[in-house]
């Protein structure tokens, strides 16, 4: 490239910079120019040529710049600055802005997230770039950084409930990060629920290892169900569990075998977005068995829960439901 063409290109990049029209690639080109001594000197001359008309070309002269630069600071009501000072400020500003712009452009590219969410009473299947499949239950978020499939450890971040079918890739691990534990897997099918103060993992096939800041690593085999109370820092593991209870939601129904009535109502809040206000708890602290509640039919599920839990649901304000024992509710109605 001839010197004239080089000057023309640098000048055009600088004018685009002043207009705010630089692309990411052009930002990088101008950034490289700043680091090259010869090109940098040429850029300095171009900056010098673009100084406001009121600026003296004498290196030693003081410059009078009209009040569009800033507020009057001298007795004469103008802002006085040397040409060299203005020159240095211009170059410094260019360098700082370019440094920030290039850093931000590169950093934002590295930190680009792919995010999938579900609303209340919604399920969704997500296929990851590595071929893994995840079915998201309601009120759930799954996210990963762009390009995660190229990493030695494929990492996703998760909150809510989902069924994972992880694709095995030789030499590449897979980690699901939650707020309480990391689920380290290879080629595995498992159900993961992490809500409120509880994390539950049911392993259907394969092998996983649970790790966390407050727990010792836990190796799971098919049929294992691990329950972790993140508030009490208490963990329990049950073996030889049926998949029916943990996975029935994928088939559109709920099956609860080892939950109290209060825990079931918590589950309904997470799935349907309801808020249950328990005025008379009755036997809601007892463990009960409830099967066959249809996922998409809240009205039927509501009636079935009233019968199973021995309570009345009384609608209050929007999405708020008052819970009373049947006896208390019947007495108040009489």
C-alpha positions in Angstrom: 0.0 0.0 0.0 1.4 3.4 -0.9 1.7 6.1 1.7 -1.1 8.2 0.1 -3.4 5.2 0.1 -2.4 4.3 3.6 -3.1 7.9 4.7 -6.5 7.8 2.9 -7.5 4.5 4.6 -6.4 5.7 8.0 -8.2 9.0 7.5 -11.4 7.2 6.5 -11.2 5.0 9.6 -10.7 8.0 11.8 -13.6 9.9 10.2 -15.9 6.8 10.7 -14.7 6.8 14.3 -15.7 10.4 14.8 -19.1 9.7 13.3 -19.6 6.5 15.4 -19.9 4.3 12.3 -17.0 1.9 12.9 -17.7 -1.8 12.6 -16.0 -4.3 15.0 -13.5 -5.2 12.3 -12.7 -1.5 11.6 -12.3 -0.9 15.4 -9.7 -3.6 15.4 -7.9 -2.1 12.4 -7.7 1.3 14.0 -6.6 -0.3 17.2 -3.7 -1.9 15.3 -2.8 1.4 13.7 -2.4 3.0 17.2 0.1 0.3 18.1 2.2 0.8 14.9 4.6 3.7 15.2 4.6 4.9 11.6 0.8 4.6 11.2 0.3 6.2 14.6 2.3 9.2 13.5 0.2 9.5 10.4 -3.0 9.2 12.6 -1.6 12.0 14.8 -1.2 14.3 11.7 -4.7 13.5 10.6 -6.0 14.3 14.1 -4.0 17.5 14.0 -5.6 18.5 10.6 -9.1 18.0 12.1 -8.7 20.3 15.1 -11.3 23.1 15.3 -10.6 26.1 13.1 -10.0 28.3 16.1 -6.9 26.3 17.1 -3.6 27.9 16.3 -1.1 25.7 14.3 1.8 27.1 16.3 3.1 24.4 18.7 3.7 27.0 21.4 0.6 29.1 21.0 -2.4 29.2 23.3 -5.6 28.2 21.7 -8.9 29.9 22.2 -11.8 27.5 21.8 -15.4 28.7 21.8 -17.8 27.7 24.4 -19.0 24.7 22.5 -16.1 22.9 24.1 -17.2 23.6 27.7 -18.2 26.2 30.2 -16.2 29.5 30.4 -13.4 29.2 32.9 -11.4 32.4 32.2 -12.2 36.1 33.0 -12.8 36.7 29.3 -15.5 34.0 29.2 -13.6 31.5 27.0 -11.8 28.2 27.6 -8.1 28.5 27.0 -6.0 25.5 26.3 -2.7 24.9 24.5 -2.7 23.2 21.1 -0.4 20.5 22.4 -2.7 19.8 25.3 -5.7 19.5 23.1 -3.8 17.3 20.7 -2.8 15.0 23.5 -6.3 14.9 24.9 -7.6 13.9 21.4 -5.2 11.1 21.0 -5.7 9.9 24.6 -9.4 9.9 24.1 -9.1 7.9 20.9 -6.9 5.3 22.6 -9.1 4.9 25.6 -12.3 4.7 23.6 -10.8 2.2 21.2 -9.4 0.1 24.0 -12.8 0.0 25.6 -14.6 -0.7 22.4 -12.3 -3.6 21.3 -12.4 -5.1 24.8 -16.1 -4.8 25.0 -16.7 -6.3 21.5 -14.4 -9.3 22.2 -15.7 -9.8 25.8 -19.3 -9.6 24.8 -18.7 -12.2 22.1 -17.1 -14.5 24.7 -19.9 -14.0 27.1 -22.8 -14.6 24.7 -25.4 -16.7 26.4 -28.1 -19.0 24.9 -31.1 -19.0 27.2 -34.3 -21.1 27.2 -37.1 -20.6 29.7 -40.6 -21.9 30.2 -43.6 -20.2 31.6 -46.0 -21.6 34.2 -47.8 -24.8 33.0 -45.5 -25.0 30.0 -43.0 -27.7 28.9 -40.4 -27.5 26.2 -37.8 -29.8 24.6 -34.4 -28.2 24.0 -31.7 -29.8 21.8 -28.2 -28.6 22.6 -25.5 -28.1 20.0 -23.8 -31.3 21.1 -26.9 -33.4 20.5 -28.0 -33.6 24.1 -31.8 -33.3 24.7 -33.4 -31.7 27.7 -37.1 -31.5 28.5 -37.9 -28.4 30.6 -40.7 -28.5 33.1 -42.7 -25.3 33.9 -41.1 -22.2 35.4 -37.6 -23.3 34.4 -34.4 -21.7 32.9 -31.6 -23.4 31.0 -28.6 -21.5 29.6 -25.1 -22.0 28.2 -22.4 -20.0 26.7 -22.1 -19.9 22.9 -19.5 -22.5 21.7 -19.8 -24.6 24.9 -19.8 -27.8 22.8 -16.2 -27.1 21.8 -15.0 -27.1 25.4 -13.5 -30.1 27.2 -16.1 -29.7 29.9 -19.5 -28.8 28.4 -21.3 -26.7 31.0 -24.9 -25.6 31.3 -26.6 -23.6 34.0 -30.0 -24.7 35.3 -32.8 -23.7 37.6 -36.2 -25.4 37.8 -36.9 -29.0 36.7 -35.9 -30.9 33.7 -35.1 -34.3 32.2 -31.6 -34.6 30.8 -30.6 -37.1 28.1 -26.9 -36.2 27.7 -25.0 -37.2 24.5 -21.7 -38.9 25.2 -18.7 -37.4 23.4 -15.3 -39.0 23.9 -13.0 -36.9 26.0 -15.6 -34.3 26.8 -17.4 -34.1 30.2 -20.7 -32.5 30.9 -21.6 -30.5 34.0 -25.0 -29.1 35.0 -24.5 -26.2 37.5 -27.3 -25.2 39.9 -27.3 -22.8 42.8 -26.4 -25.7 45.2 -24.8 -28.6 43.4 -22.9 -29.5 40.2 -24.1 -32.6 38.4 -21.1 -34.2 36.7 -22.2 -36.6 33.9 -20.9 -38.5 30.9 -23.6 -40.2 28.9 -26.6 -40.2 31.2 -30.4 -39.8 31.6 -31.6 -38.2 34.8 -34.3 -35.9 36.3 -33.1 -32.7 38.0 -35.2 -30.5 40.2 -33.8 -27.5 41.9 -36.3 -25.1 43.4 -36.8 -23.1 46.7 -34.5 -24.8 49.2 -34.4 -28.3 47.7 -32.5 -30.1 45.0 -33.6 -33.5 43.8 -31.7 -35.8 41.4 -33.1 -39.1 40.1 -30.8 -41.2 37.9 -32.5 -43.3 35.3 -29.5 -44.5 33.3 -25.7 -44.1 33.4 -23.7 -42.5 36.2 -23.4 -39.1 37.7 -21.4 -37.6 40.6 -22.9 -34.7 42.6 -20.5 -32.1 44.0 -21.1 -29.0 46.0 -19.3 -26.6 48.3 -21.1 -28.0 51.4 -21.3 -31.7 50.6 -19.0 -34.6 49.9 -19.1 -36.0 46.3 -21.9 -38.4 45.9 -21.7 -41.1 43.2 -25.1 -42.2 41.8 -26.2 -45.4 40.0 -29.5 -46.0 38.2 -32.5 -46.0 40.6 -30.8 -43.6 43.0 -32.7 -40.6 44.3 -30.8 -37.9 46.1 -32.5 -35.2 48.0 -30.6 -32.1 49.2 -32.0 -29.6 51.6 -29.9 -26.5 50.8 -31.2 -24.6 53.8 -30.5 -27.2 56.4 -27.4 -28.6 54.5 -28.9 -32.0 54.9 -28.6 -34.7 52.2 -30.3 -38.1 51.8 -30.0 -40.9 49.3 -32.6 -43.6 48.5 -31.8 -46.5 46.2 -33.9 -48.7 43.9 -36.5 -46.0 43.2 -39.2 -46.3 40.5 -39.0 -43.7 37.8 -42.8 -43.3 37.8 -42.9 -40.6 40.5 -39.9 -38.6 39.3 -40.7 -38.7 35.6 -44.5 -38.8 35.3 -44.6 -35.1 34.6 -43.0 -35.8 31.2 -46.1 -37.9 30.3 -48.5 -35.1 31.4 -49.5 -36.3 34.8 -48.2 -35.9 38.4 -47.5 -38.7 40.8 -46.5 -37.9 44.4 -45.4 -40.7 46.7 -43.1 -39.4 49.3 -44.2 -35.8 49.7 -46.2 -34.0 52.4 -49.3 -32.1 51.6 -47.4 -28.8 52.1 -44.6 -30.0 49.7 -47.3 -30.9 47.1 -48.8 -27.4 47.4 -45.3 -25.9 46.9 -45.0 -28.0 43.7 -48.3 -26.6 42.5 -47.1 -23.1 43.1 -44.0 -23.7 41.0 -45.9 -25.3 38.1 -49.1 -23.3 38.0 -48.0 -19.9 39.4 -50.5 -20.1 42.3 -49.9 -18.9 45.8 -51.4 -21.0 48.5 -52.1 -19.3 51.9 -52.5 -22.0 54.5 -54.8 -20.8 57.2 -55.5 -24.2 58.8 -52.8 -26.8 58.1 -54.7 -29.8 59.4 -52.8 -32.9 58.2 -50.9 -31.2 55.5 -47.6 -32.1 57.2 -48.3 -35.8 56.7 -46.8 -37.8 53.8 -49.5 -38.9 51.4 -49.7 -40.6 47.9 -51.4 -38.8 45.1 -51.4 -40.2 41.5 -52.7 -39.3 38.1 -53.1 -35.6 38.4 -53.4 -34.2 34.8 -50.7 -31.6 34.1 -52.8 -29.4 31.8 -56.1 -29.6 33.7 -55.9 -27.4 36.8 -59.6 -27.6 37.6 -59.5 -31.4 37.8 -56.2 -31.3 39.7 -57.6 -28.8 42.1 -60.6 -31.0 42.9 -58.4 -34.1 43.3 -56.1 -32.2 45.7 -58.9 -31.0 47.8 -60.2 -34.6 48.2 -56.7 -36.1 48.8 -55.5 -33.4 51.2 -58.8 -33.0 53.1 -59.0 -29.2 52.4 -61.0 -26.5 50.7 -59.4 -24.1 48.3 -61.0 -20.7 48.4 -60.1 -18.2 45.7 -58.9 -14.9 47.0 -57.1 -12.2 44.9 -55.4 -13.0 41.6 -53.7 -16.4 41.8 -54.0 -16.5 45.6 -55.8 -19.4 47.1 -56.7 -19.7 50.8 -56.3 -23.3 52.2 -58.6 -24.4 55.0 -59.4 -27.9 56.4 -62.8 -29.1 55.2 -64.1 -29.2 58.8 -63.1 -25.6 59.4 -64.5 -24.5 56.1 -67.8 -26.3 56.6 -68.3 -24.8 60.1 -67.8 -21.3 58.7 -70.3 -21.9 56.0 -73.0 -23.2 58.4 
